[in-house]
């Protein structure tokens, strides 16, 4: 086990502690012994010095007595011998005083001795002269000096004696302290050794004994190794060893448990595998990877390959794939390379039939070398089902195409007569009619518009159901869109006496990237329904900014009314196609029930939704939410087309190509007020002949005509290299399905008009097409 370098070493620490204590104890003993020895030695040396000083003081006292004695003897005997003895005693005293450590005392003794000697000699001289009075007077002074000297010497002797006694007491006290210190130090060493032995036993020897005991018990009962885990705190080697031993005991028991579990799992797995092998409906074949001979197979293999009671080990994998040897070799090679492979393009060839199979091959190591396990599934039923599904898919696609073709045909066939009806109604409406007749014409136009609305709703719901509806997002002003839509319905609200107001939040950006057509369609549908089902009160439009995530804004448009409302059951199904509250609603208010369903799907396509809150008799609140990207791009200006005058189109020559006389008559009638010159042609070939015969300014071209269709005609116009190859051509067609306009514009057309034709859109499209510059006009201008 690798020791964590951050953990302290307990054994090393214990050893260092022991060695440290031993070294410190030894050093302490040595230091204490050395200190005691030095102290004792210094005490004895000082004692010797003091003893010598005491001896000197004692001798000095004797020398003073000797001097005083010789002085008295000299005065009594007045002999030369006494004088010599006195001089000798004086010199002895002076010599002794020189050895004194005290300079003051030495000077005092020398001066006093000189004074005594001088006085004694003077007194001796007086006595020799028998002048005893003078001698006695001097001797009185000499005696006084002798007493002072004797007193000072005795005091010095007493002081030295006192010092000697003090040092002896100090030596005795020091020896006592040394003895006590040595006793305490020895006691400390004994205690320390006992504690160290206890620690060593407790921290090292005892844990090791516990390790040995735990290992022995775990060896006897490895399946219960966790019971012998050691409790150890700390982070040193002993603790690490204990944790390592605990991990070993845990791992041992876990390993034995896992081994037993793995053995049980292996037994169950083997039983399951054998059950799968024997009961599997798919063929399972074990082959030798080198020879491809079959080693083992399950009963399903015997049944599928129809080998009966034959010895399957006599067969090779190639015996059943003789017709596709290369495919099988490639499949087995892929297994050897990757360890596994799958092939869905193989088949087993039997005596009387070929079975399509799907084979999964896996490498299976064994004792004799590598083998390959093949899982073979009979794909006969799956292939048959797949063919049925493909046939059903083709039928569904055909049905879808038929549905689209039917819708396109229905749209085309309905729009063609509507074109005649609404076109003539527009022409009548433009003329001066009596009021009764004008109302009748308005009714015709309104009914035609309602029919177109129903037709467009059916086409929209079909596009949504077929996932063919697409959004065209462009920079737009949502404020302008809401305001224009409000103005569109203002007259209807006024006619019903309803309060009709709008509220637009200032937080809504000025320019948003949206599909204005679809947003207007949803809003128009909600407003139309609100006005339809409200007889009194108010209809309110509110636009707010719900949230902003980056540049994506979630806008909510709420249309609230005080109309008839709806119950919860109706609210749950209001967005389903062809659904209204009840049959009386359709009878009283009209409608197909498609508007909300279409608007609901469009809102979801725009990243939002339409929800409703309503109570019967109290009105409804529809909330239309959608996502709009904020953009700095400018909004494309609306096309402003001037009102046509006789001079604007009167000088133009128009070629009108349509196989329907009614359609040609409608267009001629709608353009009659402009004064434009119109030449008619019934098909594309006649149109080409007219273009060859005379010059035209633009062409209105139908797409479905006999002899030569519109697409063929525009191809000839653009590709034949004639001078009129760039003449403006506008498609006038009843094809208004999704993608029709884009498809026709890609053919080289300059405009697109869907039937029934709106007079205003017709004029707008004509003026826009005539703005196209033509090469022939440029050539004429250059020539001029």
C-alpha positions, 0 to 999 in steps of 0.5 A: 500500500502506498503511504500518503506522503502527507501522513506522519509516520507513527513508528518513525515518530515513536522512535524519534520520541524515544531517541529524543527522550534518551538523548535529552535525558542523557544530555540532562544527566551529563549537563547536571553532573557537569554543572554539579561538578563545576559547582563543587569544584568552584566551591572547593577552589573558593574554599581553598582560597578563603582558607588561604586568606584565613591562614594569611589573616591568622599569620598576619594577626600573629605577626602583629602580636610579634611586632607589638611584642618586639616593640615592647621588648625593645623599649624594655631592654633597649638592646641591639638584639631586641632592635634586630628582632623588632626590625625582623618582626616589622619586615615579616608583617610588611611581607605578609601584608603584601600578600593581602588581596585588600589594598586598603588594609595593606596600605593601612598596615604598612603606614601603621607599622611605619608609624609604630616603628618610628614612634618606638625608635623615637621613644627608644631614643628618649629612653636612652637619654633617660627622657622617660616623659617624652618617651612615655608620651610617644609610647602612648601614641604607639600603643594607640596605633598598635591597638588600631592595627591589632583591631583591624587585623582581628577584624580581617581575620574574623571576616575571613573566618566568616567567609570560610564558614559561608562557603562551607555552608554553600558547599553543603547546600549545593551538595544537597541540591545536587543529590536531590536533582540526581534523585529526581532525574533518576526518577524522571528517567525511570518514569519516562522509560515506563511511559515509553515502554507503555506507548511502544507496547500500546502503539506498536506491539499491541496493534501488531499482535491484533494484526496477527490475530485478525489475519489468523481468524480471517484465514480460518473463516475468510467468508466472515472476514469483515467481522475481524476489522480493526478499530484504529484512529489516526493517520500514521503507519499503524493506522494505515496498516489497520485500514489496509488490513480492513480493506484486505478483509473487506476485499476478501469477503467481497471477493468470495461473495462476488465469486459465489455470486458470479458462480451463481450468475454463471450457472443461471446464465448458462441455464438461460443460455441453454434455454434460449439456445434450445427454445429460440425460434431463430437458428443459432449455429456455432461454426469453426472459424478456420474450417467453417464446419458446424460445431453445434446448433439448436433445434430451430436450426435443424428445423429451418435447414431441414436436415432431419436426423443427419449429423449436423457436424458433417455440414459446412456453412457454405453448404447452405450458401453455395449460390453466394459464396463471395458474400458469405466469405466477405461476411466471415472476413468482416467477423474475423476483422471486427469481432462481429458483423451483420448481414441482411442480404444473405439467403439459405438455399435449400433443396426446393426453396431459398430462404431470405435470412438476416445473420449476426455473427460474433467471435466466440473464443473457446479452448480449441481456438476461435469459433463463430456464433451465427444468429440466423433469422428467417426473414420470409415473413418480414420480407413479405410484410415489408412488401405489403408495407411498401405496397401500402405505402405506394397506395397511400402515396397514390391516395395522397397524390390523388387527394392533392390532384383532386384538391388542385382540380377542385380548386381549378374547376371552382375558381374558373366559374367563380372567375366569370361570376365575380369578374362580371360582378365587379364590372357591374359594380363599377358601372352606374346601377340602380341601388337595388341592382347594386345591392344584388351585385354586392350580394353576388360579390360577397357570396363569391368571396365567402365561397373563396374563403371556404375554398382557401380554408379547405386548401390550408387545412389540407396543406397543414395536414400534409405538412406542406404549409410554409411560413414566409418571414419578412421584416414587418411592422406589427403595429401597422398590421394590427392597425390596418386589420382594425380599420378593415373591421371598423365598419362592421363593428359600427354597423352592429353598434359595438365598441371596437378598440385596440391597445398596442404596448409600446414595448413591442419593437417597431420591426419584427421578422414575421409572416405578415400574411399568416399573422393577419390571417390568424388575427382576422379570424379571431376578430371576425369570430368575435364580431360574429358572435357579439351582438352588443357590448365591445370587442377589444384587441390588445397587443403585448410583449410577453417575454424576450429571449435574446432577439426572439420576442414572444408577442401575444394578441388578445381578442376579447368580446362580450358575446355569447361565450361557450361552455367547457365542453365546447372550449375543449373541442373548438380548435378541431376542424369542422367543429362549432359549438352546436348545429344552431351556431352554423345555422345562425352565424354560418361558417365551416368551423375551419378558421380556428383550426387553421389559426391554431395550427398556424400559431403553433408553426410560428412557435406559439399557440391560441388559447381561449378563456370563456364563460357562457353568456359572458364572452370569450378571450382568445390569446394568440401568441407567436415568436418574432425575431427583432431585426434592424432591417428596413420594411419593404414599402408597399407598392403604390399603383396610381389609378389607371387612366386612359393615357396610362394603358390606352397606348398599350397593346395586350395579348390575351391568351386563354382557351375559355371565352368566359375568362377572356370576356371577364378580363376584357370587361375588367380592362375596358375602362383603361382603353388598352388594345386587346388581342385574343388567342385561344392557345399557345400556338395562336399566341406565338403566331400573333407575336410573329405578326405584330408587336405587343407590350405584354401578354396575359397567359393561361396555363392550361390550354389545348394545342400548346399549354402555358408552360410550353408557350413561355418556354418558346417565348423565352428561348426562340431568340425572337425580338419579343423574347423579353416581353412581360408575360403574366400567368393568369391561372386557376392553379392556386395550390402551394408552390404553384406561384413559385413554380410558374415564376421560375419558368420566366414569367413576370407576374402571377394572377390567381383566378378569380381575378380581382380587378385591382390586383389585375391593374397592379400586376399589369403596371408592375410588369410594364415597369420591366426594362426591355432590350428592344426598347433600349435598342430603339432608344439607342437608335433614336 
